[in-house]
Amino acid sequence: MATEKGTLYICATPIGNLDDITKRVLDTLSSADLIAAEDTRNTLKLLNHFGIRGNLTSYHEHNKYEKAEHLIKELLSGKNIALVTDAGTPAISDPGQVLVSRCNEENIPVTSLPGATAFVTALTLSGLSTDRFIFEGFLPHDKKERTAVLDNLAGETGTIILYEAPHRLKETLKTLLDALGNRKTALCRELTKIHEEVLHLDLESAVSYFEDREPKGEFVLVIEGKDPAAAQKEAQKKWEELSLNEHMEIYLSSGLDKRTAMKKVADDRGVSKRDIYNQLLKEDDNE
């Protein structure tokens, strides 16, 4: 008889205030056969606070692939595993994503126990638009990769959310100012803790603010997106650098018919399709 598979429980833990933990998470941590923790020392403090005795094992960035295979075997043998990170929801900018992906490949049941998440908490405190946002996590350390990410973010019209460590904050703020221009920003630290702080500054002011101050604590940066009208104007300007025939050829070569291609060109340039038709006729007449 085949052994019934265990379940992986993604357990959100407090990002500061321990009262933010849910009863469902506490019950799961108490009953799980194994608790996979990013840092067993931090998780042990949490368990001790709530009087929970758990079977802990480490699962972190440096063993996420090898240890994931061990945990998969445990789950296939019928054990239930609670996955926790140091603070917040596992699998968000976290090695837990690897384990969840492997569980999906092996058809192992996975369920998420919702709770605290630093980037959502910061977004709601920022006062910036919540209609659309992009969570980028930590910027890459590699200069080339970081530049590529920032180039993409420069044109992003949704609110941008980043994580940053205190020792890198000053450099990151200067990099963001250079790459994005001066934007409204909320710098959030010590979220849900006694000394919670949200600084509502623009990037230029934030750079100045930390010139003679040393950042303390992990930061969540919430940054205003690019003005949609300005983004559209810049895009139109780039298209206008092409002749109409060159612009048309981009769409015609992709397989679109002439009528559809003219509509696309008109949309790109912010004009009517009739204007494009008339201008193309003039260009043809002048050839």
N, C-alpha and C positions, 0 to 999 in steps of 0.2 A: 504494500500500500504506500503510495507516494506521500511524503511529508508535506503538510500544508506550509506554505511560505509565510514568513513573518512579515511585518509591516514596518516601513521606515516612517517615523514621525518627525516632521520638521517643526522643531519647537522654538518659538520666538521667546527670548528672554529679555528682561529689562535693559534699557540702554543707560540707566542711571538709578532711577527710583525703583527700589525692589517691590513696592506695592503695585507696580504695573504688570506684574506677572499674572497670568490667568489661572483660574482653578483647574482648567482642563490641562494646561501644561504641567502644573504641580502633580496632578493625578497620573499623567503619563510618565513623568520622571520617576515617580514612586513605583510604577508597575513595570517599566521597561526592563527587559533582560540585560540590556547594555545601553550605556549613554556614551555616544561618540562626541567628544568635546574638543574645541579648538585649543584650549589651554585647560588641562585638567585641574590645575591649581585654582584658577578663577571659578571654574564650575563647582569645585568642591566647597568653596566659600558660599556659593549660592545654595547648594544642597544643605550645607550645615545650618544656614540661616533658617531654612524651612523644615529642618529636622528630617531630611530625606537621606536614606542610605542607598546609594546607587553604585552599580558596577561600572566604573569609568574606564574609558580607553581614549587615547589621543588620536585625533584626526585633524590635520592642519595642512597648511600650504606645502610643506616640505615632504609630506608622505601621502598626499591626497590620491595618487594613482595606485601605489602599492597597497596602502591601507584600505582603499576602496574595495579591492578584490577580496581582502580578508573579510570585510564587513558584508560583502555580497554573499560569501559562503555562509556566514552566520545567519543572514536573512533567509537564504535558501533552506537552511536546516530547521527553520521555524521560529527563530528568535526575533523578538520585536526590539527595534533599536530607536532610541530617541537621539536626534541630531541637534546639537546646540553649538552656537558660536559664542565668542566672548560677551557680546552684547548685541541685541537686535535679532533680526530674522536670518537664519542660515540660508546659504545659496545666493545671497545678494552681495556682490563683491567678496565672495567667500568660496573656499574650496568645496563646500557642500554641493555646489552645482554639479561637480564631477560625479559624486555619489548618486545624486538624484537621476542623472542621465544614465548611469549604469543600471540603476534599478528599473528604469523604463525599458532598457534593452532586455533585461531578464524577466520582464513582466512581474516584477515584485511590487506589491501595493505600496503606494506612497500617499501620505496625507499631510497637509500643512495645518498647524495650529497657530492661527494668526495672533499677532501681538505687536509689540513695539518695533518700529523701523525708523532709523535716524533720519533718512532722507525725506520721508513723508512728514515727520514731525517738524523738520526744518522748513519744508515747503509751506506748511500751514501757518507757520510763524512769520514767514518772510514778507507777507503783504504783496508779493508779486503774483502775476497771473498763474492760476492753477488749471486753466482750460487745457493747455498743452504744455508738457514738460519732457525733458530728456534727462535721464540719470546716467552720468558717465562714470561714476565711481572715482577711483584714483586715476589721475593722468599718468600715462606711461613714463617710466624713468628714461627709456631710450629717447634721445633727442629727435631722431627722425620720426619715430612713431608718435611722439608727443606733438610734433609739428603737424603731422597728418590729421590727428584728432582735432587740434585747434583750428586748422583750416576748415574742417567740416562744421565745427561749432560756430565759427564766425558768421555763417549765413543762417544759423538756426533761429527761427522766429519764436519757438517755444522757450519757456523758462529752463535754464540750464542748472543742474545740480551736480556738485562735485564733493568728494571727500578729500581732506588733506591733513597730514600730520603737522604738528606745530613746528618742527625743525625745517619743514619745507615751505611753510606758508608764505613767508616774505618773498621768496623767489617766485612762487606760483602766482602771487598777486601781480607782480611786475610782468610776468609772462602773459597773464590774462589781459592786462591792460594793453600791452603791445599787440596782442593777437585780436582782441575783440573791440578795442576802443573803450572809452569810458562808459560804463554801464551801471545802473542801480544794482546794488548787491546787499544781501543779508548774510552776515558772517555769524554762524550759530555755533556755540560751544557749551559744554557742560549741560546738554539738554536733559531735562527732567530732574536735574540735581539742584541742590540748594543754591549754588552760584551760577545757575543758568544765565546765559547772556546772549543777546542778539544785537549785533551792531548793524544798523541800517545806514550804509554808506555807499558812495559810488566807488568804483575801482581805484580811481586816482586818489581819493581821500583815504581809502583803506591802505594804500601803499604808504602814504604820509603818516597815517596813524601808527603803523608798526615800525616806522623808522627808528624810534627810540623806545620801543616796547618789545618785550620778548613774548611771543605767543605761547599760551599754555592750554593744554588739552587738545583733543581731537576736534577738528573743525568740519562743519558742513557749509559749503558755499552755495548760496542760491543766487543766480545771476540772471538779470533781465535778458530776455531774448532780443534779437534784432528787430527793429521796427519793421512790420510787414510792408509798409509803403516804401520804405527806403530799400528793403530787400528786392522788391519788385522793380523799382527804378534802376537799381544796379544791374539786375538781370537783363532788363530791356536794353541798357546801355551796351552790354556785352554783345547782345544779338545785333545791335545797330552797327557794330564794327564790321559785320559781314554785309556783302551786297545781298539784295533780295534773291538773286539767282543762286548764290552760294547757300543762303539760308534755306531756300526751297529744296536744293539738292540734298541736304541733310535728311529731310523727311522722305523725298522721293526715292533715295537710295536705300531707305529702310523698308520700302515696299508699299508706302502709302500712295493712294491715287492723288492726282493734282488738286482736286477740290478739298480733300482732307488736309493735304499739305499746306494749302493756302490758309485754311482755318487755324492750323497750328502756328504758322508764321505770324498771323494776325494776333493771336493770343500772346505769343512771345513778345511782340513789339507794342502791345497795348493799343492796337488800332483795329479798324473794321476790316473784314475780309474784302469788301469792295475797294478799300484803299489799296490793299495789296494787289488786287487784280488790276487796277488802273495803273499802279506804278510799274508792274511787270509789263504791261502793254507799252508803256513809254520807253522802258529799257529795251524792249524788243524792237521798237520803232527806231531807236537811236543806234542800233547795231548795224 
